[in-house]
Amino acid sequence: MTDASEIEQLLQRYATGRYRPATFLERGVALPLTTPQLLGARVRPAPRRGLELVVPHPAGGDGVYILPWSAIGDFCAPSLHDRILWDRVAALTLLSPGTVRDAARRVAAEGYAGRAAARAAAQAADCRLASAAQVQFELLLMVIRQGEPPNNPLPPAARDNPANIQLRVRGALKRHANRVNPVRALEVVEEVAGAFSQFGFRPEAESAPLIRLTRDLRGMADAITLWAGLQPPEDRQSAQLIVAATDMTLRAAERSIAEARSLVTDVWEMMHRWDAEADRVRALAIRPEWVLDGWDRMLALWLSAGAAGQLEALADMALLVPVTPAEARDGLGFDAEGDSERQRNGLRTWRRTVLARQDWLTGRFAPQQERCEAMLEACA
């Protein structure tokens, strides 16, 4: 069995110094692998062509290891799930949190991570389809509210029946035919809804995936705070650092969501300008996904830990806290990059003191792989 020191020696040729990516894409997309040694790995475009893995320092130290998939066999044997997932991700034409998430869900749904993960993946796919349909419905209601005459005697659109809503949408489009082409307008509605499907247009969009995630992360931070109050000072500090990292990420996500939603306050103006500004709007609408990328894994680690495994979960979570790229400074109103680096420095220092408690570093990989597969079920 290869121990931690041997793994680190094998990885040394792929080591890099202090890791400070400029963009979210350079940071990479979180890859939900089940091999314990690859916990927290991210995938990103390689400098020339293809993809490469960004693997956190296994001892929680500075820097990361950047290596091609062909080098994985030097220090671990990836699971069948991970090999299949890598092949699917390598075939993607666009690398983003959404495309990687969809590829991972399809692999899990095919049973490569066990039956529980397959069921969870199928259920999550159904939930996301329902959420996307709800977001499109919200946009149609906006078309009615902003497109009908102010003194319209009809009931509020949200309380009308589906057949009448369709008629009212068509009537509003006909009324504004001099401003937007009715046929193209419906296509634009679908495209805009697709861009905003992860968080919707309303603050109370509780069913949207990213809104659920932010709510659950807030609950996780509260639970960790309660847990920390019962722990010795050295472990309390680590919990406080993870809570601070969670709070900072939620601030960044909420600001990003608010900025994207502000672009669709006037749906008719959006439909009129969509063809010229679609790329800019999509870039802003995907920003919250980049900000929150990988945090579902953090949440799954905590939720699957159980009362006896919470300290161990925190140590793995310390490894997963993502570095914040310089790109995140744009439009956030605070130094997310600097705050993130200070938190990560503290977590690196703490994690090096608890390595003796980490199962996978003692060579017992099987329970860790089961836990990684259970995480797929929790964050499908």
C-alpha positions in Angstrom: 0.0 0.0 0.0 1.4 3.4 -0.9 1.5 5.7 2.1 1.2 9.5 2.2 4.9 10.2 2.0 5.4 8.0 -1.1 2.3 9.7 -2.7 3.8 13.1 -2.1 7.2 12.1 -3.6 5.5 10.7 -6.7 3.5 14.0 -7.0 6.5 16.2 -6.6 7.3 16.4 -10.3 3.9 18.0 -10.8 4.1 20.5 -8.0 3.6 24.2 -8.4 4.2 27.1 -6.0 1.6 29.3 -4.4 -1.5 28.8 -6.5 -3.2 32.0 -7.5 -5.3 31.6 -10.7 -6.4 34.7 -12.5 -9.8 33.3 -13.7 -12.4 30.8 -12.7 -11.5 28.7 -15.7 -7.9 28.7 -14.8 -8.9 27.5 -11.3 -10.8 24.7 -12.9 -14.1 23.0 -12.5 -14.7 20.8 -9.5 -14.7 17.1 -10.6 -16.7 14.7 -8.4 -14.3 11.8 -8.4 -14.6 8.8 -6.1 -10.9 8.0 -5.7 -9.9 9.3 -2.2 -6.5 10.5 -3.3 -8.3 12.8 -5.9 -10.6 14.4 -3.3 -10.9 18.1 -4.3 -9.5 17.7 -7.8 -10.4 20.2 -10.5 -10.3 19.9 -14.2 -9.1 22.8 -16.5 -7.9 23.3 -20.1 -4.2 22.4 -20.6 -2.0 25.1 -22.0 -1.7 23.4 -25.4 -4.7 21.1 -25.8 -6.8 18.7 -23.9 -7.4 18.9 -20.1 -5.4 18.6 -16.9 -6.1 17.9 -13.3 -5.5 20.4 -10.4 -5.0 18.3 -7.3 -4.8 19.8 -3.8 -1.6 19.2 -1.8 -2.5 15.9 0.0 -1.0 17.2 3.3 -2.8 20.5 3.1 0.3 22.4 2.3 0.9 25.3 0.0 0.4 24.9 -3.7 -1.3 22.3 -5.9 -0.2 19.5 -8.2 -1.1 20.0 -11.9 -0.9 16.9 -14.0 -2.3 15.2 -17.1 -4.7 12.3 -16.6 -2.1 10.0 -18.1 0.0 10.5 -15.0 -2.7 9.5 -12.5 -1.4 5.9 -12.5 1.8 7.1 -10.9 0.3 7.4 -7.5 -3.2 5.9 -7.5 -5.6 3.6 -9.3 -8.7 5.6 -10.3 -12.0 3.9 -9.9 -14.0 2.8 -13.0 -16.4 5.7 -12.2 -13.6 8.2 -12.4 -12.1 6.8 -15.6 -15.6 6.9 -17.3 -16.2 10.4 -16.0 -12.8 11.7 -17.3 -13.6 10.3 -20.7 -16.9 12.1 -20.8 -15.5 15.4 -19.5 -12.6 15.2 -22.0 -15.2 15.0 -24.8 -17.0 18.2 -23.8 -16.8 21.1 -26.2 -17.4 23.6 -23.4 -15.9 23.3 -19.9 -18.1 24.8 -17.2 -19.7 23.9 -13.9 -22.9 23.1 -15.7 -21.5 20.9 -18.4 -19.3 19.0 -15.9 -22.3 18.6 -13.6 -24.4 17.2 -16.3 -21.7 14.7 -17.4 -21.2 13.6 -13.8 -24.9 13.1 -13.3 -25.2 10.9 -16.5 -22.2 8.8 -15.3 -23.7 8.4 -11.9 -27.2 7.6 -13.3 -25.6 4.7 -15.3 -24.6 3.1 -12.0 -20.9 3.6 -11.9 -21.0 5.0 -8.4 -23.5 2.6 -7.0 -27.3 2.3 -6.9 -27.9 5.0 -4.4 -26.0 7.6 -6.4 -27.8 6.5 -9.5 -31.2 7.0 -7.9 -30.1 10.4 -6.6 -28.8 11.5 -10.0 -32.1 10.6 -11.7 -34.1 12.4 -9.1 -31.8 15.5 -9.3 -32.2 15.6 -13.1 -36.0 15.6 -12.7 -35.8 18.3 -10.1 -33.6 20.5 -12.3 -35.9 20.1 -15.3 -38.9 21.1 -13.1 -36.9 24.1 -11.8 -36.0 25.2 -15.4 -39.6 25.0 -16.4 -40.6 27.1 -13.4 -38.0 29.8 -14.3 -39.4 29.9 -17.9 -42.9 30.3 -16.4 -41.7 33.2 -14.2 -40.3 34.9 -17.3 -43.6 34.5 -19.2 -45.4 36.1 -16.2 -43.0 39.0 -16.5 -43.9 39.3 -20.2 -47.6 39.6 -19.3 -47.1 42.0 -16.4 -44.9 44.3 -18.3 -46.6 43.9 -21.7 -50.3 44.4 -20.8 -52.0 47.8 -20.4 -51.7 49.3 -16.9 -55.5 49.2 -16.3 -56.0 45.7 -17.5 -59.2 44.2 -15.8 -57.8 40.7 -16.0 -56.7 38.9 -12.8 -53.0 38.8 -11.8 -51.1 36.6 -14.3 -49.8 34.4 -11.5 -53.4 33.5 -10.4 -54.7 32.8 -13.9 -55.1 29.3 -15.4 -52.4 28.0 -17.9 -54.6 28.3 -21.0 -55.4 32.0 -20.3 -51.7 32.6 -19.6 -50.8 31.4 -23.0 -53.4 33.6 -24.6 -52.2 36.6 -22.6 -48.6 36.0 -23.6 -49.6 35.9 -27.3 -51.7 39.1 -26.8 -48.8 40.9 -25.2 -46.4 39.9 -28.0 -48.9 41.0 -30.6 -49.4 44.3 -28.9 -45.6 44.9 -29.0 -45.0 43.5 -32.4 -43.5 46.8 -33.6 -40.8 46.3 -30.9 -40.0 42.6 -31.0 -40.7 39.8 -33.5 -43.3 37.6 -31.7 -41.8 34.3 -33.0 -38.2 35.4 -32.1 -39.4 36.8 -28.7 -40.6 33.3 -27.6 -37.2 31.9 -28.6 -35.5 34.6 -26.6 -37.7 33.8 -23.6 -36.5 30.2 -23.7 -32.8 31.2 -24.1 -33.0 33.7 -21.3 -34.7 31.2 -19.0 -32.0 28.7 -19.8 -29.3 31.2 -18.8 -31.1 31.9 -15.5 -32.3 28.4 -14.8 -30.0 27.9 -11.8 -31.3 30.7 -9.7 -34.4 32.3 -11.3 -35.5 35.9 -11.3 -37.2 36.3 -7.9 -35.5 36.5 -4.4 -38.0 33.9 -3.2 -37.2 31.4 -6.0 -36.7 28.6 -3.4 -36.8 25.7 -5.9 -33.9 26.9 -8.1 -30.8 24.8 -7.6 -28.3 27.5 -6.6 -30.9 29.1 -4.3 -31.3 25.8 -2.5 -27.6 25.4 -2.3 -27.0 28.8 -0.8 -29.8 28.1 1.8 -28.2 24.7 2.6 -24.7 26.2 2.9 -26.1 28.8 5.3 -27.6 26.0 7.4 -24.2 24.2 7.2 -22.4 27.2 8.5 -24.8 27.5 11.4 -24.5 23.8 12.3 -20.7 24.1 12.2 -20.8 27.1 14.5 -22.9 25.2 17.0 -20.6 22.2 16.8 -17.5 24.4 17.3 -18.9 25.8 20.6 -18.5 22.3 22.1 -14.9 21.7 20.8 -11.4 22.4 22.2 -9.8 25.7 21.0 -7.6 24.2 18.3 -10.6 22.6 16.5 -12.9 25.5 17.2 -10.5 27.8 15.2 -10.7 25.5 12.1 -14.5 25.5 12.2 -14.5 29.3 12.4 -12.3 29.5 9.4 -14.5 27.2 7.4 -17.6 29.2 8.4 -15.8 32.4 7.4 -15.0 30.9 4.0 -18.6 29.8 3.6 -19.9 33.3 4.5 -17.5 35.0 2.1 -18.6 32.6 -0.7 -22.3 33.2 0.0 -21.7 37.0 -0.1 -20.0 36.6 -3.5 -22.8 34.4 -4.8 -25.6 36.6 -3.6 -24.0 39.7 -5.2 -23.4 37.8 -8.4 -27.0 36.6 -8.5 -28.3 40.1 -7.8 -26.2 41.6 -10.6 -27.4 39.0 -13.1 -31.1 39.5 -12.1 -30.7 43.3 -12.5 -30.3 42.7 -16.3 -33.8 41.3 -16.6 -35.8 43.9 -14.7 -37.3 45.0 -18.1 -38.0 41.8 -20.0 -39.1 43.7 -23.1 -35.9 45.7 -23.3 -34.0 42.4 -22.7 -35.8 40.7 -25.6 -35.1 43.7 -27.8 -31.4 43.7 -27.0 -30.8 39.9 -26.6 -29.2 39.2 -29.9 -26.6 41.9 -29.3 -26.0 41.3 -25.6 -26.6 37.5 -25.2 -22.9 36.7 -24.6 -22.5 39.4 -21.9 -25.7 38.3 -20.1 -24.8 34.6 -20.2 -21.3 35.4 -18.8 -22.9 37.3 -15.9 -25.6 34.6 -15.4 -23.0 31.8 -15.1 -20.8 33.7 -12.6 -22.8 32.4 -9.5 -22.2 28.8 -10.7 -18.4 29.5 -10.8 -18.5 31.1 -7.4 -20.3 28.2 -5.8 -18.5 25.5 -7.9 -17.4 22.7 -5.5 -19.3 23.9 -2.5 -21.9 21.1 -3.0 -19.1 18.7 -2.2 -18.3 20.6 1.0 -21.9 20.4 2.0 -22.1 16.7 1.2 -19.0 16.0 3.3 -20.6 17.7 6.3 -24.0 16.1 5.9 -22.6 12.6 5.4 -20.1 12.8 8.3 -22.4 11.9 11.2 -21.7 13.0 14.8 -18.6 10.9 15.2 -17.0 12.0 11.9 -17.4 15.7 11.9 -13.8 16.6 12.8 -12.6 14.3 10.0 -15.1 15.9 7.7 -13.8 19.4 8.6 -10.2 18.3 7.8 -11.3 17.1 4.3 -13.4 20.3 3.9 -10.3 22.3 4.7 -8.7 20.7 1.7 -11.6 21.5 -0.6 -12.0 25.2 0.2 -11.4 26.7 -3.3 -8.9 29.4 -4.0 -10.7 32.6 -5.1 -9.3 33.8 -8.5 -8.4 37.5 -9.2 -11.4 37.6 -11.6 -13.8 37.4 -8.6 -12.8 41.0 -7.6 -15.0 42.4 -10.5 -18.2 43.7 -9.2 -18.2 42.1 -5.7 -17.4 45.2 -3.7 -15.0 43.5 -1.3 -11.6 41.8 -1.5 -12.8 38.2 -2.0 -9.4 37.1 -3.2 -7.5 38.4 -0.2 -10.1 37.1 2.3 -10.0 33.7 0.7 -6.2 33.5 0.9 -6.1 34.4 4.6 -8.7 31.7 5.4 -6.9 29.1 3.3 -3.6 29.9 5.1 -5.2 29.3 8.4 -6.8 26.0 7.2 -3.5 24.8 5.8 -1.8 25.4 9.1 -4.6 23.6 11.0 -4.9 20.7 8.7 -1.2 19.8 9.0 -1.8 19.3 12.7 -4.6 16.7 12.3 -3.1 14.5 9.6 -2.7 11.6 12.0 -6.5 11.4 12.3 -7.0 11.1 8.5 -8.0 7.6 7.5 -6.8 7.7 4.0 -3.3 8.8 5.0 -2.9 5.7 7.1 -3.7 3.5 4.1 -7.3 2.6 4.7 -8.7 3.6 1.4 -11.9 1.5 1.1 -14.0 3.4 3.7 -13.0 6.7 2.1 -14.0 5.5 -1.4 -17.4 4.5 0.0 -17.7 8.0 1.6 -16.8 9.6 -1.7 -19.5 7.6 -3.5 -22.0 8.6 -0.7 -21.1 12.2 -1.4 -22.2 11.8 -5.0 -25.6 10.8 -3.7 -25.7 13.8 -1.4 -24.8 16.4 -4.0 -26.4 15.0 -7.2 
